[in-house]
């Protein structure tokens, strides 16, 4: 196909049907040959009870790796982990140029510097509001209000049509940092002609419009001012606007700000480097906290998501080396729980309350607002841009369905709800036309593990029913050379009648071996399988669960 007959396609490889792990690709060409553009490369955070030992969840990029000769580049919309957190691990498989605005590029550089052996990723820095070309893609950055500096939507112009990829955004007329969402550019796009809007669905279930960061600033300023003792504030470290708010609230109350937590320190360094904390005096280190009078300090802490090693969790356990709180002190949770973190946050809240500390959350005070659009904002954007096609992304099934229903009510002619791996033709004739490989990769320590591998499934079984390790030595004549040796891990010592489960297993092993025909006793594999089955059955009868069982047979 040539000229206007070229196809424009879209495929999400992460971030659809889930919140996190964002990766989208756009292709121009036909089914024989397409040039691709990748947008974002993020992670999801693993819930420990479901994925024991897994640190992060990354998108499976095998399709992009196969197509990397046709991949023009990777553009980052902003520097949240769910949009750029997989870059250090997965970029070496792609080896393509990366494009980002100054704050995102600086935070990536700081992250690289903190990880030994991180790849040297070539990043082209695009100015805020900049425009550049990559193959058939003419890309324009649009400033969008969000909870991190330099958040962008992308206008992606191609010979086959123009797409608005929103990234994360909201309409905030009074943000603390950055310009407000660029309504002028978005309206101009609507007049120019927008084929498709691929948009954030996170808050599509919520009516109205998100409150402004300026409203949060007023609430935090009042809470810091009215506090009698020490004040600690926790928020997402990346929310530089919120950090600035806390700083100004402390200044108004005659207090000094102490930074507590490495993530805060890294973000503050990047924010100063890129000018987002101009005019803010240097923060004090945690080592001076104890020397400041209680009514003269605000501790800005990591740990808003209940992370066990973060500053606030250690303070809640009274285990932090520099920072302690006392009855009557005040902690402000200026964040909302990421789904899956509720239990961990609850532990921190309870630990603080048990120490007699006053805890303030967004349940009672306007100390946090979302960085994502509610329904009224979604409607406004659709009205400005007038897309012919709308694809909800960045949300779970409920969010996508609500966003789709809203778009239909707004009169969008084609609304396409898709899944990770769906190949969607945007032009001509919009619709799902195929599938491409998509899935998940687990980061397990420093290793990347395919989600289909046995590793994590085996761990789940171990956590549920334990394991038995049995060693049996047999002679060449098929006799036991010694008593079997066993180790029962994670299995109750006694059954419901008080009998020792280890003795039950031992008896099952010996009787099973002795019941085998002499010919089979000389076959190590046959012996191992028979003993494995018998041991599991014996435990199941006494306990009601079947543990994993490994049998090692040695011929002597």
BAMARTOR-487283 format. One record per residue (C-alpha): y, z, x; residue in three letters. Coordinates in steps of 0.05 Angstrom, whole numbers, padded with zeros to 5 digits, always signed. Each point is the difference from the previous one (the first is absolute). Layout:
<pts>
YZXALA/...
</pts>
This chain:
<pts>
+00000+00000+00000UNK/+00070-00014+00024UNK/+00071+00017-00018UNK/+00008+00031-00068UNK/-00075-00004-00013UNK/-00015+00053+00052UNK/-00032+00064-00027UNK/+00031+00068+00008UNK/-00052+00055-00003UNK/-00001+00076+00005UNK/-00056+00049+00014UNK/+00003+00076+00005UNK/-00047+00027+00053UNK/+00020+00072-00015UNK/+00048+00039-00045UNK/-00023-00027-00068UNK/-00040+00049-00043UNK/+00021+00055+00049UNK/+00063+00031+00029UNK/-00001-00012+00075UNK/-00032-00048+00050UNK/+00050-00055-00017UNK/-00015-00070+00027UNK/+00021-00064-00034UNK/-00007-00072+00023UNK/+00034-00063-00023UNK/-00025-00070+00015UNK/+00031-00070-00004UNK/-00042-00063+00002UNK/-00065-00018-00035UNK/-00071+00026+00000UNK/-00016-00038+00065UNK/+00059+00025+00041UNK/+00049+00056-00015UNK/+00053+00034+00042UNK/+00001+00075-00013UNK/+00052+00054+00001UNK/-00021+00074+00000UNK/+00043+00054-00029UNK/-00012+00073+00021UNK/-00062+00031+00030UNK/-00008+00071-00026UNK/-00050+00057-00006UNK/-00025+00048-00053UNK/-00015+00072+00014UNK/-00071+00024-00009UNK/-00018+00057-00047UNK/-00046+00045+00041UNK/-00048+00017-00056UNK/-00016-00074-00012UNK/+00003-00026+00071UNK/-00020+00056+00048UNK/+00027-00011+00070UNK/+00040-00062-00018UNK/+00073+00003+00022UNK/+00029-00064-00031UNK/-00020-00058-00043UNK/+00021-00069+00024UNK/-00005-00069-00033UNK/-00056-00046+00021UNK/+00036-00058+00034UNK/-00060-00044+00016UNK/+00028-00057-00042UNK/+00067+00002+00036UNK/-00035+00006+00067UNK/-00038-00064-00016UNK/+00065-00034-00021UNK/+00043+00028+00056UNK/+00013-00070+00031UNK/+00033-00016-00067UNK/+00037+00067-00004UNK/+00074-00012+00012UNK/+00017+00074+00007UNK/+00001+00070-00030UNK/+00063+00027-00033UNK/+00009+00075-00012UNK/+00040+00021-00061UNK/+00010+00072+00025UNK/-00029+00055+00043UNK/-00041+00043-00048UNK/-00072+00010+00023UNK/-00028-00034-00061UNK/+00037-00063+00021UNK/-00004-00001+00076UNK/-00049+00056+00020UNK/-00059-00047+00015UNK/+00039-00042+00049UNK/-00021+00034+00065UNK/-00073-00003-00018UNK/-00005-00069-00031UNK/+00054-00042+00033UNK/-00045-00017+00061UNK/-00047-00037-00048UNK/+00059-00044-00022UNK/+00044-00005+00061UNK/+00059-00030-00039UNK/+00075+00011+00004UNK/+00027+00058-00042UNK/+00068+00001-00033UNK/+00038+00064-00021UNK/+00069+00028-00010UNK/+00029+00048+00054UNK/-00023+00068-00027UNK/-00071-00025-00015UNK/-00005-00032+00069UNK/+00026+00064+00034UNK/-00049+00045-00038UNK/-00057-00047+00019UNK/+00021+00004+00073UNK/+00002+00077-00004UNK/-00068+00001-00032UNK/-00028-00046+00055UNK/+00029+00045+00053UNK/-00036+00060-00030UNK/-00069-00033-00001UNK/-00033-00012+00068UNK/-00030-00070+00005UNK/+00040-00027-00059UNK/+00008-00076+00002UNK/+00064-00032+00024UNK/+00021-00033-00065UNK/+00055-00053+00004UNK/+00051+00018-00053UNK/+00059-00044-00018UNK/+00056+00043-00028UNK/+00034-00031-00061UNK/+00068+00029-00019UNK/+00007+00033-00068UNK/+00011-00056-00050UNK/-00022-00052+00052UNK/-00034-00067-00013UNK/-00050-00037+00043UNK/-00054-00053-00003UNK/-00074+00003+00014UNK/-00035-00067-00008UNK/+00009-00022-00072UNK/+00028+00069-00019UNK/+00075+00013-00004UNK/+00005+00076-00004UNK/+00061+00040-00020UNK/+00003+00076+00003UNK/+00033+00036-00058UNK/+00021+00073+00007UNK/-00035+00044-00052UNK/+00012+00074-00013UNK/-00062+00040+00019UNK/-00018+00066+00034UNK/+00003-00028+00071UNK/+00053-00039+00037UNK/-00002-00076+00004UNK/-00045-00012-00060UNK/-00001-00073-00019UNK/-00022-00048-00053UNK/-00016-00070+00024UNK/+00023-00065-00030UNK/-00053-00049+00023UNK/+00023-00071-00010UNK/-00052-00056+00008UNK/-00005-00074-00017UNK/-00043+00021-00060UNK/+00046+00053-00028UNK/+00035+00066+00014UNK/-00030+00070-00005UNK/+00033+00068-00002UNK/-00046+00051+00034UNK/+00033+00066-00018UNK/-00031+00048+00049UNK/+00015+00072-00021UNK/+00066+00008-00035UNK/+00042+00033-00054UNK/+00070-00011-00028UNK/+00043+00056+00028UNK/+00075-00009-00006UNK/+00013+00060+00046UNK/-00052+00003+00055UNK/+00014+00047+00059UNK/-00015-00054+00052UNK/+00001-00076+00000UNK/+00033-00044-00051UNK/-00023+00002-00073UNK/-00051-00050-00024UNK/+00033-00068+00010UNK/+00012-00020-00072UNK/+00045-00058+00021UNK/-00055-00035+00041UNK/-00052+00013-00054UNK/+00044-00030-00055UNK/+00014-00060+00045UNK/-00075-00009+00008UNK/-00007-00001-00075UNK/+00053-00055-00005UNK/-00032-00039+00058UNK/-00069+00004-00034UNK/-00056+00049+00014UNK/-00070-00024-00010UNK/-00036+00067+00008UNK/+00015+00074+00005UNK/-00054+00042+00036UNK/+00022+00071-00015UNK/-00008+00075+00010UNK/-00035+00033-00060UNK/-00003+00073+00024UNK/+00044+00029-00055UNK/-00013-00052-00054UNK/-00027+00056-00045UNK/+00066+00038+00001UNK/+00058-00014-00048UNK/+00073-00004+00019UNK/+00030-00005+00069UNK/-00015+00041+00063UNK/+00054+00051+00016UNK/+00042-00012+00062UNK/-00005+00031+00069UNK/+00071+00024-00011UNK/-00026+00044-00058UNK/-00052+00030+00046UNK/+00054+00014+00052UNK/+00039+00041-00051UNK/-00061+00041-00019UNK/-00021+00014+00072UNK/+00071+00018+00020UNK/+00004+00052-00056UNK/-00069+00029+00017UNK/+00017+00008+00074UNK/+00068+00029-00017UNK/-00028+00052-00048UNK/-00057+00024+00045UNK/+00007+00069+00029UNK/-00054-00003+00053UNK/-00031-00055+00041UNK/-00009-00069-00030UNK/-00055-00049+00018UNK/-00001-00071-00026UNK/-00058-00048+00003UNK/+00003-00073-00015UNK/-00030-00066+00024UNK/+00023-00006+00072UNK/+00016-00074-00012UNK/+00051+00016-00055UNK/+00060-00001+00047UNK/+00048+00003-00059UNK/-00031+00066-00021UNK/+00004+00026+00071UNK/+00074-00016+00000UNK/+00007+00034-00068UNK/-00031+00064+00027UNK/+00044-00002+00061UNK/+00064-00006-00042UNK/-00024+00055-00047UNK/-00012+00046+00060UNK/+00069-00016+00028UNK/+00033+00016-00067UNK/-00036+00067+00000UNK/+00017+00017+00072UNK/-00072-00007+00023UNK/-00033-00035+00059UNK/-00058-00048-00008UNK/-00064+00012+00040UNK/-00050-00056+00005UNK/-00072+00023-00006UNK/-00055-00052+00010UNK/-00012-00060+00046UNK/+00005-00052-00056UNK/+00070+00025-00016UNK/+00020-00005+00073UNK/-00025-00072+00006UNK/+00036-00024-00063UNK/+00065+00035+00020UNK/-00001-00033+00068UNK/-00010-00069-00032UNK/+00053+00014-00053UNK/+00051+00019+00054UNK/-00018-00061+00041UNK/+00012-00046-00060UNK/+00064+00035-00023UNK/-00026+00032-00063UNK/+00019+00070+00023UNK/+00068-00017+00029UNK/+00046+00060-00007UNK/-00057+00049-00008UNK/+00001+00054+00055UNK/-00063+00010+00041UNK/-00055+00041-00033UNK/-00025+00064+00030UNK/-00071+00008+00025UNK/-00051+00045-00032UNK/+00003+00047+00060UNK/+00070+00025-00021UNK/-00020+00014-00073UNK/-00015+00073+00012UNK/+00067+00013+00032UNK/+00041-00025-00059UNK/+00020+00049-00056UNK/-00039-00013-00065UNK/+00062-00023-00037UNK/+00019-00049+00055UNK/-00063-00044+00005UNK/-00033-00057-00037UNK/-00069-00021+00026UNK/-00016-00073-00012UNK/-00076-00002+00000UNK/-00056-00050-00001UNK/-00057+00012-00048UNK/+00024-00023-00069UNK/-00070-00027-00014UNK/-00038+00063+00019UNK/-00023-00028+00067UNK/-00040+00057+00032UNK/+00030-00008+00070UNK/+00071-00012-00023UNK/+00054+00052+00008UNK/+00004+00026-00072UNK/-00075+00010-00007UNK/+00001+00043+00063UNK/+00060+00039-00026UNK/-00037+00011-00066UNK/-00058+00030+00039UNK/+00049+00040+00044UNK/-00028-00036+00060UNK/+00060-00039+00026UNK/+00020+00021+00071UNK/+00076-00005-00013UNK/+00014+00002-00074UNK/-00014+00055-00050UNK/+00026+00013-00070UNK/+00009+00066-00036UNK/+00001+00023-00072UNK/+00064-00026-00032UNK/+00005-00062+00044UNK/+00002-00067-00035UNK/-00042-00063+00010UNK/+00021-00065-00032UNK/-00054-00053-00010UNK/+00042-00063+00000UNK/-00059-00047-00011UNK/-00053-00018-00051UNK/-00074+00002+00012UNK/-00033-00065+00021UNK/-00061-00007-00046UNK/-00059+00036+00033UNK/+00043+00051+00036UNK/+00009+00048-00058UNK/-00052+00051+00023UNK/+00027+00003+00071UNK/+00071+00009-00025UNK/-00024+00054-00049UNK/-00030+00039+00058UNK/+00067-00001+00037UNK/+00039+00020-00063UNK/-00047+00058-00014UNK/+00003+00023+00072UNK/+00075+00003-00002UNK/+00003+00035-00068UNK/-00050+00052+00023UNK/+00049+00018+00056UNK/+00054+00012-00052UNK/+00038-00063+00016UNK/+00039-00037-00054UNK/-00027-00071-00008UNK/+00042-00054-00034UNK/-00030-00067-00021UNK/+00021-00060-00042UNK/-00033+00033-00060UNK/+00061+00044-00010UNK/+00055-00031+00042UNK/+00022-00071+00018UNK/-00020+00007+00073UNK/-00037-00066+00004UNK/+00005-00070-00030UNK/-00049-00057+00007UNK/+00017-00061+00041UNK/-00032-00046-00051UNK/+00027-00033-00064UNK/-00012+00025-00070UNK/-00003-00045-00061UNK/+00074-00010-00009UNK/+00007-00022+00072UNK/-00059-00048-00006UNK/+00033-00030-00061UNK/+00066-00008+00037UNK/-00033-00035+00059UNK/-00036-00049-00046UNK/+00066-00013-00036UNK/+00035-00015+00066UNK/-00054-00043+00031UNK/-00029-00035-00062UNK/-00068-00015+00031UNK/-00048-00051-00030UNK/-00060+00040+00026UNK/-00007+00075+00011UNK/-00056+00034+00038UNK/-00003+00076-00002UNK/-00021+00031+00067UNK/+00006+00068+00035UNK/-00034+00041-00053UNK/-00065+00023-00031UNK/-00029-00035-00061UNK/+00043+00040-00050UNK/+00064-00016+00038UNK/-00017-00074+00005UNK/-00016-00005-00074UNK/+00065+00035-00020UNK/+00041-00044+00045UNK/-00034-00062-00028UNK/+00012+00022-00072UNK/+00074+00013+00015UNK/+00007-00070+00033UNK/-00030-00033-00062UNK/+00049+00038-00044UNK/+00056-00025+00044UNK/-00022-00071-00013UNK/-00030-00019+00068UNK/-00041-00063-00015UNK/-00059+00014+00047UNK/-00023+00071+00016UNK/-00061+00003+00046UNK/-00037+00065+00012UNK/-00045-00009+00060UNK/-00044+00041+00047UNK/-00005+00005+00075UNK/-00032-00064+00025UNK/+00022-00044-00058UNK/+00032-00066+00022UNK/+00056-00014-00049UNK/+00032-00068-00004UNK/+00075+00008-00015UNK/+00017-00074+00000UNK/-00019-00046-00032UNK/-00038+00029-00061UNK/+00001+00075+00013UNK/-00066+00038-00004UNK/-00057+00032+00039UNK/-00038-00058+00033UNK/-00047+00032+00051UNK/-00018+00062+00040UNK/+00008+00015+00073UNK/-00035+00056+00039UNK/+00033+00068-00010UNK/-00023+00071+00010UNK/+00011+00063+00040UNK/-00008+00025+00071UNK/-00003+00074+00017UNK/+00034+00030+00060UNK/-00048+00052+00024UNK/+00030+00036+00060UNK/+00018-00058+00047UNK/-00052-00048-00029UNK/+00006-00050-00057UNK/-00060+00001-00046UNK/-00017-00050-00054UNK/+00001+00034-00069UNK/-00069-00029-00014UNK/-00031+00032+00061UNK/-00046+00060-00009UNK/+00044+00047+00040UNK/+00041+00031-00056UNK/-00055-00004-00052UNK/-00046+00038+00046UNK/+00053+00054+00010UNK/+00009+00008-00075UNK/-00075+00011-00007UNK/+00001+00049+00057UNK/+00057+00039-00033UNK/-00038+00002-00065UNK/-00071+00015+00021UNK/-00003+00015+00074UNK/-00051-00027+00050UNK/-00067+00015+00030UNK/-00020-00019+00071UNK/-00074+00002+00016UNK/-00034-00013+00067UNK/-00075-00011+00002UNK/-00042-00010+00063UNK/-00069-00033-00009UNK/-00055-00017+00048UNK/-00030-00070+00010UNK/-00059+00024-00041UNK/+00044+00016-00060UNK/+00003+00076+00007UNK/+00061+00046-00001UNK/+00017+00015+00073UNK/+00044+00059-00020UNK/+00030+00033-00061UNK/+00054-00044-00033UNK/+00071+00019+00015UNK/+00053-00001-00055UNK/+00073+00010-00011UNK/+00028+00008-00071UNK/+00075-00014-00003UNK/+00042+00018-00061UNK/-00061+00021-00041UNK/-00007+00069-00033UNK/-00044+00048+00039UNK/-00040+00023-00061UNK/-00020-00031-00066UNK/+00012+00031-00069UNK/-00063+00042+00007UNK/+00021+00027+00068UNK/-00049-00042+00040UNK/+00023-00030+00067UNK/+00013-00074-00009UNK/-00014-00012+00074UNK/-00071+00026-00010UNK/-00010-00045-00060UNK/+00022-00060+00042UNK/-00044+00020+00058UNK/-00061+00006-00045UNK/+00015-00068-00031UNK/+00006-00033+00068UNK/-00066+00028+00026UNK/-00040-00012-00063UNK/+00027-00071-00006UNK/-00019-00016+00071UNK/-00069+00029-00008UNK/-00011-00039-00065UNK/+00013-00067+00034UNK/-00061-00042+00021UNK/-00012+00005+00074UNK/+00019-00074+00010UNK/+00069+00010-00031UNK/+00012+00063+00042UNK/+00003-00044+00062UNK/+00056-00042-00032UNK/+00065+00036+00016UNK/+00039-00039-00054UNK/-00051+00017-00055UNK/-00001+00073+00020UNK/+00077+00004+00000UNK/+00007-00032-00068UNK/-00054+00044-00032UNK/+00030+00064+00028UNK/+00071-00021-00020UNK/-00022-00011-00072UNK/-00039+00065-00003UNK/+00057+00042+00030UNK/+00051-00028-00049UNK/-00046+00010-00059UNK/-00015+00072+00021UNK/+00074+00018+00004UNK/+00015-00036-00065UNK/-00053+00041-00036UNK/+00028+00065+00026UNK/+00075-00016-00001UNK/+00011-00059-00047UNK/+00033-00043+00054UNK/-00028-00051+00049UNK/+00030+00007+00070UNK/+00003-00054+00052UNK/-00060+00005+00045UNK/-00012-00027+00070UNK/-00069+00004+00031UNK/-00012-00014+00073UNK/-00074-00011+00019UNK/-00018+00003+00074UNK/-00069-00022+00025UNK/-00024+00041+00061UNK/
</pts>
